[in-house]
Amino acid sequence: MIKLPPVNWLSLLPAIIPAFTGILVLCWDLGMKNEERHRLAWLGILGLAITAVVSFCLLGRNEPAFNGSYTLDSYAMFFNLIFCLAGILTFLMSIQYLHTSDIHAGEYYALILFAIVGMVVMAAATDLVNIFLGLETMSIAVYVLAGIWRQRLQSNEAALKYFLLGAFASGFLLYGIALLYGATGSIQLGKIAMHVNEHGASTILLIGVAMLIVGFGFKVAAAPFHVWTPDVYEGAPTTITAFMAVGVKAAAFAAFARVFLHTLGGIHGQWEGILWVLAVLTMTVGNITALVQNNVKRMLAYSSIAHAGYLLVAMVAGKELGGAALMYYLVAYGLMNLGAFGVIIAVGRRGEPNEEFADFAGLGFRYPLLALAMTVFMLSLTGIPPLVGFVGKFYIFSAAVKAGYLWLAVIGVLNSVISAYYYIRVIVSMYMHEGDKVPEKLSARPALAVAILIAAVGTIWLGVFPSASMALSRLSFLALG
């Protein structure tokens, strides 16, 4: 008689809920009329809200599951909250957007939920194969979402480019996993950490680490693995661009940090130099290329690359301060980035994306509240106090200085100064130029207005009162140990 190992259902609950919700969305969609499909978004929001509540209630627990290949810890639960936030705001922004862009709602909402399932698995996985499975679950869903606007050639191109380059990067990641297994005899992160601490780094192990950096570097859009980002972000539906910029990046950094800051922390000196170079290259390439963009959506794509560089600074700094700063900044980045994309959606109309800088001209006089929200997001992305972007950068650069990486922090600050040009350019266009674009009133799109409001309030609130969220970030990161 075969005796099955016990299943820790509690650890799986944050993944089961969005998966079950996604299945419900697909089933409910079968019998719905087209004009009723906005209800699917509310079902998805309900599922993600329950997932967030469950994850919050599980904070503080720390127990392994499935023979050490999966874990229920505060680190994973913290990232679950980020995924749920990204999903809920994406759903709110999508309700009217899908109607104006003629995208079928059923599979759209289900794919977002299935992508979140992959993200949850990535954050909680404690062996390399589970991390890869979570990554591929997330990636396959997002490949389809990038091209779900079938009538638009740019969306088809974005999906194809993302799929081809993503498959190539996944190959590097899988080869890296194989080499780590060959060098240490295990795929479980805890056993790999023990081997590394006892025996140090072999040549095979370091080659595997380099391949893991390539794989994770693609997912976080770090230079020089960023080439897919501008075209995919511009071609995908704007709601999916926002979801990718926040959710996919957070999931990739969740696995990246668990593997490198915890499992490979014993050989930090062997890989920190590579990440130092990547951080500088990513910040600089992202910011300098964003300077010459005329499309706001494409500018935010290069901005996303630059912010990946800031997050890599936290990875280089490592230890408790660097890890906590990384997690806090992912929350900050999520709020201000989702809000900025929400405003881009609000400015657009059916058949008129209105994504150029010129399309924002005069917005401050015609729609003062919408322009004010965009101003808050742009200033926060720049790093102006007392907004959350400033606090997040302060924590990251402080961690770098305290860890002895003074020049890395200096380069980061200089890059933040460069970024001020293209962020403030949006504000100048809204308040100092005349324009004739007339967006649809937000009163006709209440769900989108709520999403922008949540993002704006969060951007201000977490900047003015950062201590509680930073303390939670610190405690969640310490759960890795």
Secondary structure, DSSP 8 states (H G I E B T S, - for coil): --------HHHHHHHHHHHHHHHHHHHHHHT--GGGTHHHHHHHHHHHHHHHHHHHHTTT--EEETTTTEEE-HHHHHHHHHHHHHHHHHHHHHHHHHHHHT--HHHHHHHHHHHHHHHHHHHHB-BHHHHHHHHHHHHHHHHHHHT--TT-HHHHHHHHHHHHHHHHHHHHHHHHHHHHHHHHS--BHHHHHHHHHHH---HHHHHHHHHHHHHHHHHHT-TTS-TTHHHHHHHS-HHHHHHIIIIIHHHHHHHHHIIIIIITGGGHHHHHHHHHHHHHHHHHHHHHHHTT--BHHHHHHHHHHHHHHHHHHHHHH-HHHHHHHHHHHHHHHHHHHHHHHHHHHHH-BTTB---BGGGGTTHHHHSHHHHHHHHHHHHHHHT-TTSHHHHHHHHHHHHHHHTT-HHHHHHHHHHHHHHHHHHHHHHHHHHHS--------GGG-HHHHHHHHHHHHHHHHHHHS-HHHHHHHHHHHHTT-
